[in-house]
Amino acid sequence: MNKLLAIALIALLSTGCMQTTQDVPLKTRAQAIPENAQKMLPPTDGRPPVMHSNEWNQPLPIGAPINTAGAEDSPFITQDGNTLYFFFTPDVHVPVEKQAFDGVTGIWVATKNGSAWNEPTRVVLQESGKLALDGCEFVQRNRI
């Protein structure tokens, strides 16, 4: 009886390990933005940034390929001025719990090529299906 149970358990475990995964193609930021979305620019911003120091200039949109009709937020640039990290979501009207699974909401990074910015790429923080701790991500040197 124990031998039969052991064989059944091994068979069950081995068949579970033979499952294949299928890569899901990632959407681009442009594909995820609703057709009726419009970029809010500083003159029409109902909640413009408030400057609390004269050490900085007023923020300005960078333009394509960074700014889109979606929502870019919380940008920061590395000290050398050649790498820009920012948060992106295609539609601010979608609840946060749904944004988490839309395939594009998250942290993005773009690098500078001369005076122009390259197309941003999504920063993958965790392998799909792998458990992770919740928390705010940050970048220090070359580590997330």
C-alpha positions in Angstrom: 0.0 0.0 0.0 2.8 2.5 0.9 4.6 1.6 -2.3 1.5 2.3 -4.4 1.0 5.6 -2.5 4.6 6.6 -3.1 4.3 5.8 -6.9 1.1 7.8 -7.1 2.7 10.8 -5.3 5.7 10.7 -7.6 3.5 10.5 -10.7 1.4 13.4 -9.5 4.5 15.6 -8.7 6.3 14.8 -12.0 3.3 15.6 -14.1 2.9 18.9 -12.4 6.5 19.8 -13.2 5.9 19.0 -16.9 3.6 22.0 -17.5 4.7 24.4 -20.1 4.4 28.1 -19.8 3.5 30.4 -22.6 5.0 33.8 -23.0 2.4 36.6 -23.3 3.4 39.4 -25.6 3.8 42.6 -23.8 1.8 45.6 -24.9 3.6 48.8 -25.7 2.7 52.0 -23.8 1.1 53.4 -26.9 -1.1 50.3 -27.4 -2.4 50.5 -23.9 -3.5 54.2 -24.0 -7.2 54.8 -24.6 -8.1 56.4 -27.9 -9.8 59.3 -26.2 -6.9 60.1 -23.9 -5.4 63.6 -24.1 -2.1 64.7 -22.6 -2.6 67.4 -19.9 0.0 70.1 -20.3 1.0 72.8 -17.8 -1.4 75.5 -19.0 -4.4 73.2 -18.5 -3.2 71.3 -15.5 -5.7 71.7 -12.6 -3.1 70.7 -10.1 0.2 72.1 -11.4 3.4 71.4 -9.5 4.1 73.8 -6.7 7.7 75.0 -6.4 9.0 75.4 -2.9 12.5 76.3 -3.8 14.1 78.6 -6.4 16.8 76.0 -6.9 14.8 74.4 -9.7 13.2 75.5 -12.9 9.5 74.9 -13.6 8.9 71.4 -14.9 8.3 71.0 -18.6 7.1 68.0 -20.7 10.0 66.2 -22.4 7.9 65.2 -25.3 8.0 61.9 -27.3 9.0 59.2 -26.7 8.8 59.9 -23.0 5.5 61.9 -22.6 2.4 60.3 -24.0 -1.3 60.7 -23.7 -1.1 58.3 -20.7 0.1 59.4 -17.3 3.8 59.7 -16.5 4.6 60.5 -12.9 7.4 60.6 -10.3 10.3 61.1 -12.7 13.8 61.1 -11.5 17.0 61.3 -13.5 20.4 59.9 -12.6 23.2 62.2 -11.6 24.9 62.0 -15.0 21.7 63.2 -16.7 21.5 60.2 -19.1 19.0 57.9 -17.5 15.4 58.8 -16.6 13.1 56.6 -14.5 9.4 57.3 -14.2 6.1 55.7 -13.4 3.6 55.2 -16.2 0.0 54.1 -16.3 -2.1 54.3 -19.5 -5.3 55.4 -17.9 -5.7 57.1 -14.5 -9.4 56.4 -14.5 -8.7 52.6 -14.1 -8.7 51.5 -10.4 -5.2 50.8 -9.1 -6.0 47.1 -8.4 -6.7 46.7 -12.1 -3.7 48.8 -13.3 -1.5 46.2 -11.5 -2.5 43.6 -14.1 -2.7 45.6 -17.3 0.8 44.7 -18.4 2.2 48.2 -18.8 1.6 50.1 -15.6 4.8 50.3 -13.6 8.3 51.8 -13.6 9.9 52.6 -17.0 13.4 53.7 -17.9 14.8 55.7 -20.8 18.4 56.5 -21.7 19.7 59.5 -23.5 21.4 59.2 -26.9 23.1 62.5 -27.5 20.4 65.1 -26.9 17.5 62.7 -27.6 15.8 60.2 -25.4 15.5 56.5 -26.5 12.2 54.7 -26.4 11.5 53.8 -22.7 11.5 50.1 -21.6 9.7 48.7 -18.7 11.7 47.8 -15.6 10.7 44.3 -14.7 10.8 44.1 -10.9 9.8 40.5 -10.5 9.6 37.4 -12.7 6.1 36.6 -13.7 4.4 34.2 -11.3 7.2 34.5 -8.7 6.2 35.7 -5.2 7.6 39.1 -4.1 7.4 41.3 -1.1 5.3 44.5 -1.5 7.0 47.8 -1.2 8.3 50.8 -2.9 11.0 50.2 -5.4 14.1 52.4 -5.8 17.3 52.3 -7.8 20.8 52.7 -6.3 23.6 52.6 -8.8 22.9 49.6 -10.9 20.6 47.8 -8.4 16.9 47.8 -7.9 
